[in-house]
Amino acid sequence: MYRIISGQWKAKRISAPKSFDVRPTTDFAKEALFSIIENRFRFDYASISVLDLFAGIGSISLEFASRGCKDVTSIEMNARHAGFINTTAAELDMNSQVNAMRADVFEYLKKNRNRKTYELIVADPPFEMEVAKYEELISLVLNNNYLKPNGVFILEHQSRTKLQHPNIIDTRKYGNVSFSFLKPNEPTTEEVTESEEESPEKAAE
């Protein structure tokens, strides 16, 4: 069971079948996370796109939707869990906001390079995942044009798992759970040049 913290469905409790083997982000950690998103990054939920990786049973996805986000893509390996997200979203009249897909996160990121960019990407991999897989996940997200220039990648992990990456701008610890915040890669010289060439202001000069 988990609780939607704020928004249209504030205090709504979501109960999944007992047979589901899931570990939703705790209310305490989730409330702290969204406080950081709102106070530090100041995103307008109604105008951003969110990619929720390892979405579980939708604790993060439905929280974004409740707060007004109209474009949430949820990727979850377990077909029953992904189905639960879509069913719950429909019951809460959020089905136009949330799209849960059954897919392996790593394969999804490899197959969908350069197709869509997001202001926010959130990932909550299995706590037992090895550091090398965390590094692969970070590489797939940052090196394949998934983040918009003003975007942020939020990676949840065990506090005892120490991640090292030049794009990490902050890590916040909440007991056994930590969130690492990563910025997008700096644009390459070629990308900057292309951007300048495509600029209407440049074209008018």
N, C-alpha and C positions, 0 to 999 in steps of 0.2 A: 504494500500500500504506500502511496505517496500523496502529498497535498499540493495543489496549485497555490502558490504563495500570494499572487496578486493579479489584478486585472479583472476581466469580465467574470471569470470563474474563481475569484478569490475564495480560499478556504475549501474549495471542492476537493473531496477525497476520492482518489482513484484506486480501486482494488482490482488486482490481477488474480487470475486463478492461482491457487496455492501450489500447483504443479510447476509453475514458472520458476526457473532458477535465475533470479535477477537480483541486482544490487543497485537500486535507484540512488541517485545522489541524495544525501540527507537534506532535510528541510533547512537545517542550520547552514550547511555549506552552500546550498542552492540560493538561499536568501542573501548570503554574503556575496556570491558570484554576481547576482543580478544587481546588487547595490553597486558593485564595481563597474559593471557594464554601463549603468545609468549615470553614475557620478563622475567616472573618469573618461569614458569614451563618448558619452552623450549621444548615443544613436537614437534616431527617431524610429521606433519599432515599426510604424506603419509604412515606412519607405525603404526598409532594408530586406535583403535576402539572407536566410540562415541555412547553413548545412550542418546537420546534427549527425555525427558519425558514431557508430556503436550506440544507437539510440535506445536500446533496451526496450522498455515498455512506455517510453514517451515522456518521462518526467521533464526533460529539458524542452523537447519539442512543443509540448502542450503549454508549458509555461510561457514560451515566446508567443504562441498563438493567443493565449489568454490576454497577454499584454498588448495585443494589436498587430502583431507581425502577420502579414498576409502571404508570405512566401517562405515556408519552412519545408526543407527536404530532409527526410529522416532515412538513414541507411542502417539496416539491421540485418545481421546474418540469419537469425532465427525467424523462420517464416511465421510461426505462431505469434511471436512478439510483434513483428511488423504488422500482422493482421490486427492485433489488439490495438496498436496505435491508430490505424485507420478507422477501426470500429468505434473506438472511444472518441476520436475527433468528430466522426459523423454524429454520434450521440450528443455532443456538445455544440453542434452546428459549426464546427471548425473544419469540415472536410474540404472546403475550398481553400483553406489556408495551409493545411498540412498534407504532405504526400509522402507516405512511408513506403520504402521499397526494400524488398528482401535481396540482399547482396552482401558479398564479402567486401569489407571496406577497402582493403588493399587492391582487390581486383577492380572495384568500382572506380577508384582514383586513377588506376592505370588506363582504364577504358574511356574515361570521360575527360581527358586532358583538354584544356583550352576551349571547353564548350560553354561554361558558365562561371561567372565570378560572384563572390559573396562578400558582404561586409563582415559577417561573423561566421566562423567555423568553430564548432565545439566538438570535442572528441572525448569519450569516456571509455577507453579500451579496458579489457580485462585487467584487473590489478596485478595478475601474475605475469603479465606480458614482459618479455625480456627487453632490456635497454636497447638492444640492436633493432628490435621491431619498432620501438618508439622513434628511433632515429630514422628508420625507413618511412614511417608515417609522416614525420615532419618534412622529410625530403619530398615525398609525393605531393603534399599540400603546397609547400612553398615554391617548388620548382616547376609546377605545372599550371600556373595562372589560375588558381582557384580563389585567391584573395584579391580583392580590389585594393588599390593603392592606399586607401584609408582604412582598410580592414584589419581584423585581428583574429588570430587563431588561438583558441583557448583549449589547453590540453590538461585533462584531469588525470592524476596519477597518485600512487601512494607517496606519502611524505618521505618515506625512506628511499624512494627512487629518485636519485639525483640526476637531473637532465642537464646536459651542457650543449648550448647552441648559441651562436652569435646573435640570432634573432630574438632570443628570449629577453624581454624587456622588464619582466617582473615575475615573481613566483609568490603566491600567497598560500600559507599553510593554515588548515583548519583541522586540527587533530591529526588523524591518520590520512586525511585527504588534502592534497595540494592542487592548486591551479597554476599552470605556467602560461604566461601570455606571450605570444610571438607576433612580431611585426612582419609585414611582407618583405620579400627581397627588394633591394634597391634596383630600380630599372637599369638595364644595361645601356651602354652608349648607343647601341643600335636602336633600342626602344625609344630612347629620348629623342634621337634624330627623327625617327619615323613619326613620333608624336608631334614634333615641331612642324614637319612637312605637311601633316594632315590638319594642322590648326587653321581654322578659318581666318584668324587674324594674320597668320603668315601668308595665306593665300591672297589676302586682300592687299598686302604690301607691294 
